[in-house]
């Protein structure tokens, strides 16, 4: 084939991959909806968790602290940021302590007697009004008189102010210059994002916007803005993981190129090795876009890891090429074995497709599509773009001695069985947890940041992210009534120091029954007039000055009661909307809790309400979902392993040969588990996926070493190919094992260990006759 | 007015001894705009901590007769002001760090951020500037005019910003030599409060419901 045609084909391949990649990137939506990745919820709390994960009232809160300049300037920055965020559509609300809560309550002015608890304990009679008016006289003499005066005629009992106080944080931070400050002298704010707390993309955008607002404030350059909260941690973990992964990618890419140059003494492999893998990935993504319309972020990460197997296909071809023989011919000779590997793995992944979990089905579609495409590209496209071989890899210096060394290694037949037995014992008996259910342990938040978060959370009285109080009832009204009923119990828990504070839906909106009872207590106009007249005796107020108050009370007597639907249209309604939800046939109220000290104390509350009110431990619920998810994965992997065994046995048409391939794979996987368990590392999903990738690579090693070629030089080429594959895998994953990010370390360590064991065992456990035969 | 009188005598003794009546002063060089106002203000400046008795008479549209309260004003320096009402009820207002803490009798302390009441904030800032003799700060928010002579004068502060003018029409200080005697606050809605300070406060009021004009006349004309 002419050189120009090859270059043109290569370029065309590159362009098609790039173009398809571009199209797919525009159409494929990467979701972070965890519901794709977990089995259907089995309990109502799991369902609630899945519906609300990251959308809950606590998880969308960002805690902000500004420091580094004198308090007066911090206060100005706090006000500036508050002003900017209040206008930013990415944020639902923002608070810095400077808000005029009375203004918030003013929209509800006509409803104030129905919303405020005053009438539960008082009547608007002469005695109460007199006491109130006497207090107003005192207020009018205070420096704050100018604040109260506009309200006085309509609201002499200051019900609006009482509502504002009721809705204010229970333990607000101290104020300096009218805004919240911590004891450490930082100006404090809370901002609630519209985006879910565990939507890293949207959170990153919101945080970037927040930081932009801050940077554009006058004098912000010398001040420091600290952000904390679940959204921030997610974004940080992502950025940290990505930056470290990128960093390693550069190191390993350079190393990989050098390795290829060293192994093949040619730039051709460097230019084309990545193409089958990339083609596979692009086709995999295209399939996801076509079949599902979207892919979960985890699918993409896991899928790409599993697709790493395809990296070996072109390497095998380059190692097996012979001078004077067309590349296409060499590929044809290799193809049965490569096809066996691809088809076996693809069949195995069908188990994932049958799992019924959308995320795993996506993983199966992506991986099968990607592997088949990468294989096909290697079989039919690769030979058209590479120039004829000029060197036989069998001649590589040192290869023949290495072969002889490996061939002469002792191979006691009993050893694998002994190793297997000992390995099983270690895996079963090693102390420590077997599984890691806490996903956050894989992308941990630095201790200092956690401590700072706890400090800011306590200072702001911000709700706990881990615990929610769940109130279940048939209707929204029943939830509100339940909320009213348990409020005193929670107050009791606060006095017992079981928790620091709480916020229930009924704090914002009382049930219709309560509103009706308060409405019934509102006096008729003549009665109120008379009470007012006698209340004003001895006080300096002008007669008739409270006529607007009398009119308001009259209006409130016949006002339609506030339903949640109507309340949610009004300014403080957004808070209620996130606390009162419809779920399935019933309704759920979510109470936020802060500073939960004694979770067990809530058990009594659950007992008293027959479980209608109970503590939801989001961490425990998430972990129970992870466990359920892992069961699915393990089941899928078990079926996949069985399918793989059948496929390999059928392909090789011999149980004995299949044992030579599958034996090393199984034992190597066991040995990786032994090392991990022995080192006390609990296993996570990432370890499982990494084990699967390693097993896929091990299948290649074992298949090729098991191959009967009958030609010593071909065996040397097999060794060359395997050594290049092993070296490149060790390079990529060994470097990853050095990462400071636990999730990268988990993948790197597991795959690197796996590759080492798979290689060693596939050499040692290959049929003895094969390796001994010398050329 | 017997209890008032009693209180004032007690207060007067204390004040005489400590000799830091709001208006004891040291003449400093004044630089800026209306020379009389500048000179008067510089003269009024005093070193914290300092305190003075006061009598405040409030005339408001909602009231049939004025509310009269007696107490002590203290300035601890910086932005720390304390205003204790002792008669006819007890109330402590502390202004510190951008908020007012209000305590009724010995009851719960309530915090009102000044950010919610810019007009109150500006008035207090003006008051502090007055006590500190800080003409520059005062002129940020107010236009100053002065009438009379150094022995017998009236300084008027008119807000500069429209936002502040919506709340506050003017503040008028009546003084003799280095003593401010009265602070009259005219709210934009027509409400007025007159605060008698120092010696004038100590002498008290003659009536339980004095006419506004009568109190104003005392500020201006009393010896």
Interface residues (C-beta under 8 A of the other chain):
Chain A: X71 X75 X79 X97 X98 X100 X102 X135 X137 X138 X140 X141 X142 X143 X144 X145 X146 X147 X149 X152 X153 X174 X175 X176 X177 X178 X179 X540 X541 X542 X543 X545
Chain B: X56 X58 X60 X61 X62 X63 X64 X65 X66 X67 X69 X83 X85 X89 X91 X93 X95 X97 X98 X99 X100 X102 X104 X111 X112 X113 X114 X115 X116 X117 X119 X120 X124 X167 X187 X189 X191
